[in-house]
């Protein structure tokens, strides 16, 4: 379908590939990240199944009563927010089996559906794609001088990439990667994200499963997650943080259930711990690193709406910069079937980001806002590599410092790469 001013996404290539492999694809991700636009771009007809608060749309009722009518139309057909009528999953699977054709349906969903009533996983018929908010390269805020895929294969053309302004970086974090907000000022985008968060709390959480959650405590949990962005704090620490900072208490089981609900809405995008390929005696912690799906959410929750407020708190700036970089690394790595993790062991050694390649090799990244921290990041990577080798483990094949304010992409004499985030692409 023709969409005016559609800005192509990195994931578009994967969508096109999966439409050739599967009878149907399912694009999942947070609301407002561009799933519907992407689905429309690749489809020839569509139907929307948006459910209203306290009721259902006519299309949802029709999907439950007569699903065959929903499936009519020129293919590929977009079925937006399909989780509002989960019976469609099996109907589509059956239609794909009957026709044997590829690329028939594009489903989009902004929450993990209740599997009740779905009798088949859809294996072999469906391909799943996760869509995140826009990376800096997609939004036009990265020059794309350096390919992450090439970098992970030890290829880098050294070059000057241009000066980077600290205020500009702060604005990019506050604005976020929401497609509809790309032209907004940081302040306007933050105001829009405030409303987004209110709708999540007031509307989406109850529509998720019909459970009435304490809205006040949900917001306190969100604020605690914002304060602990890009850290590996435990649920118990979140509970303590809420008590210490907001003078409120929340039951640990309730907190866990709230986190699960937020995860089902794709509001969270935590980094899993990495250890599978090291194969040494080093004991690795299994805590996830906490992230929202976009750093702008943390900014809005912390009332950071202008660049100066972030610049005047460099510690918070560093954590949120790390979150933005890791969002981009996930988007880029996914394009060549690599996966992002974080590393932390019981000797308090950490690696900000690990990318595991399809061939089993892995690359280690430190993320530093200022050039004055590049040396520290490089030494951390080199020391950990030596420790892993001494333990007869499999060391990383690439070491790299991703920097905020560097004006060049280059390889140091010790073999560590330095690359500005504003020069990176898939």
PEFENDA-V875986 format. One record per pair of residues at least 12 apart in sequence whose C-alpha atoms are under 7 Angstrom apart, sorted by the first residue. I is the first residue (numbers start at 1). J is the second residue. If there is no record, write none. Layout:
I_J / I_J
This chain:
1_40 / 1_41 / 1_42 / 1_43 / 1_44 / 2_41 / 3_41 / 9_138 / 11_335 / 18_127 / 19_102 / 19_103 / 20_102 / 20_103 / 21_102 / 22_102 / 22_103 / 22_124 / 22_125 / 22_126 / 22_127 / 23_96 / 23_101 / 23_102 / 23_103 / 23_104 / 23_105 / 23_125 / 23_126 / 24_103 / 24_104 / 24_105 / 24_106 / 24_125 / 24_126 / 24_127 / 25_105 / 25_106 / 25_107 / 25_126 / 25_127 / 25_128 / 26_106 / 26_107 / 26_108 / 26_126 / 26_127 / 26_128 / 26_129 / 27_107 / 27_108 / 27_109 / 27_128 / 27_129 / 27_130 / 27_131 / 28_108 / 28_109 / 28_110 / 28_129 / 28_130 / 28_131 / 29_109 / 29_110 / 29_130 / 29_131 / 29_132 / 29_266 / 30_110 / 30_265 / 30_266 / 30_267 / 31_110 / 32_178 / 33_132 / 33_133 / 33_178 / 33_179 / 34_179 / 35_108 / 35_131 / 36_80 / 36_108 / 39_78 / 39_106 / 40_78 / 43_75 / 43_76 / 43_77 / 43_78 / 44_74 / 44_75 / 44_76 / 44_77 / 45_73 / 45_74 / 45_75 / 45_76 / 45_77 / 45_78 / 46_77 / 46_78 / 46_79 / 47_78 / 47_79 / 47_80 / 48_79 / 48_80 / 48_81 / 49_80 / 49_81 / 49_82 / 49_84 / 50_81 / 51_84 / 53_203 / 60_84 / 60_85 / 63_85 / 64_85 / 64_87 / 67_88 / 75_104 / 75_105 / 76_103 / 76_104 / 76_105 / 76_106 / 77_104 / 77_105 / 77_106 / 78_105 / 78_106 / 78_107 / 79_106 / 79_107 / 79_108 / 80_107 / 80_108 / 80_109 / 81_108 / 81_109 / 81_110 / 82_107 / 82_108 / 82_109 / 83_109 / 83_113 / 86_118 / 87_117 / 87_118 / 89_118 / 90_118 / 90_119 / 90_120 / 93_122 / 93_125 / 96_125 / 110_265 / 110_266 / 111_264 / 111_265 / 111_266 / 112_264 / 112_265 / 133_177 / 133_178 / 133_294 / 134_177 / 134_178 / 134_179 / 135_177 / 135_328 / 135_331 / 136_422 / 137_424 / 137_425 / 139_182 / 141_422 / 142_422 / 142_423 / 142_424 / 143_422 / 143_423 / 143_424 / 144_423 / 144_424 / 144_425 / 145_423 / 145_424 / 146_423 / 146_424 / 146_425 / 147_424 / 147_425 / 147_426 / 148_332 / 148_424 / 148_425 / 148_426 / 149_426 / 152_363 / 152_398 / 154_398 / 158_409 / 158_410 / 159_408 / 159_409 / 159_410 / 160_407 / 160_408 / 160_409 / 161_407 / 161_408 / 161_409 / 161_423 / 162_407 / 162_408 / 163_407 / 164_405 / 164_407 / 167_307 / 170_307 / 170_310 / 171_186 / 171_307 / 173_295 / 173_296 / 173_321 / 173_324 / 174_186 / 174_190 / 174_296 / 174_299 / 174_305 / 175_189 / 175_190 / 175_296 / 176_294 / 176_295 / 176_296 / 177_294 / 186_305 / 186_306 / 187_305 / 187_306 / 190_300 / 190_305 / 193_297 / 193_300 / 194_300 / 201_215 / 218_258 / 220_242 / 221_242 / 223_301 / 223_302 / 224_238 / 224_241 / 224_242 / 226_298 / 226_301 / 226_302 / 229_290 / 229_291 / 229_319 / 229_320 / 230_289 / 230_290 / 230_291 / 230_319 / 230_322 / 230_323 / 231_289 / 231_290 / 232_287 / 232_288 / 232_289 / 232_290 / 236_252 / 239_252 / 266_293 / 267_292 / 267_293 / 268_291 / 268_292 / 268_293 / 269_291 / 269_292 / 269_293 / 270_288 / 270_289 / 270_290 / 270_291 / 271_288 / 271_289 / 271_290 / 271_341 / 271_342 / 272_288 / 272_289 / 272_341 / 272_342 / 273_286 / 273_287 / 273_288 / 273_341 / 273_342 / 273_343 / 274_341 / 274_342 / 274_343 / 277_394 / 278_393 / 278_394 / 278_395 / 279_393 / 279_394 / 280_388 / 280_391 / 280_392 / 280_393 / 281_391 / 283_345 / 283_346 / 284_344 / 284_345 / 284_346 / 285_344 / 285_345 / 285_346 / 291_323 / 295_320 / 295_323 / 295_324 / 318_369 / 321_369 / 322_367 / 325_421 / 332_425 / 332_426 / 333_426 / 335_426 / 337_358 / 338_355 / 338_356 / 338_357 / 338_358 / 339_355 / 339_356 / 339_357 / 340_353 / 340_354 / 340_355 / 340_356 / 341_353 / 341_354 / 341_355 / 342_354 / 351_364 / 351_365 / 351_366 / 352_365 / 352_366 / 352_367 / 353_365 / 353_366 / 361_396 / 361_397 / 362_396 / 362_397 / 363_396 / 363_397 / 363_398 / 363_399 / 364_396 / 364_398 / 364_399 / 364_400 / 365_399 / 365_400 / 365_401 / 365_402 / 366_400 / 366_401 / 366_402 / 367_401 / 367_402 / 367_403 / 368_401 / 368_402 / 368_403 / 368_404 / 369_403 / 369_404 / 369_405 / 370_403 / 370_404 / 370_405 / 371_403 / 371_405 / 371_406 / 374_401 / 377_401 / 378_401 / 378_416 / 381_399 / 399_416 / 399_417 / 400_416 / 400_417 / 400_418 / 401_417 / 401_418 / 401_419 / 402_418 / 402_419 / 402_420 / 402_421 / 403_418 / 403_419 / 403_420 / 403_421 / 404_420 / 404_421 / 405_420 / 406_420 / 407_420 / 408_420
